[in-house]
């Protein structure tokens, strides 16, 4: 018999960021506002907040009749953020703004003593590809402050990072006695109908792939170039897919938190994406450094590219197909070789029908809302800073099963739903 989540009283939630992921988080929080209370959303662009609030009403996604309160905020201004947290009486802040604002939002949460959730590692606009472990350069420096104030801060709680961290912890702790490798595989087998577009913020997307590819191999950091190492897998639903060794957030925490000698991240790219990416990079158009035009204007090439590409949130109406994200864990069980593949498949058309979003934003946003519910119900209210692999993965996976992201496990010849 499954335990019912309990909460003493509703915990108002403040969402920072009104992009594609913020859109999903708002819908999912509204669907659970019997637990999460009043939902507020804030961004530099308040018109985006109003559009999200309207979409929740149009989709009739409130569990209890309500409305979403909208605010304009500079997420790099700690005082503004602090005032907003206090004004909205929020107890949980879900930060899905740009990765450049993480530390500011985190500090505001510490200052006000409220819980904090984000979905990606902090980035410095002037640095691409930080020295690993990346978290140590930024968020982890605030661990002591969180513990002193008993602030629950859950880092990287999207899908990857986030759900894959939970899958990895589950594989290490439940399915294997010894784990030799964790390979995270991220495939988008969908089609958006545009000549070229990125599925989330182009600036963050490209910065992820222009620097050194850092992975954890034989218990040490190894660097490669982008698109240098490829693998091919026959995967559920999406079939045979190529993916490439890529640096990613979760490697920087799991390498330190899980006793596994090999942790790698693989992302699927089409030949077309790789060609366009290579041309843009070769021309210097993916640089984050300012240049001066012949007219004397100072511009950042990467920001110009971002400005001319489609807004990721605009891709949803025409998106078709599926995403697959999973963890292939290999090691030993009872001294015998064993591997398990724990994964989720998400459909672009279905997510658009439910919340007006494509599956990339959906898979990132739903876990953040689930984490808020687990904090509100005290399951994950730990009073300190943690990455997802440090938390009990079972209630998280169970909750996601009922929130639109069902997990499955391929164990030997069996492929079954993953429930506890």
Order of alpha helices (4+ residues) and beta strands (2+ residues): beta-alpha-alpha-beta-alpha-beta-alpha-beta-alpha-beta-alpha-alpha-beta-alpha-beta-alpha-beta-beta-beta-beta-alpha-beta-alpha-beta-beta-alpha-beta-beta-alpha-alpha-beta-alpha-beta-beta
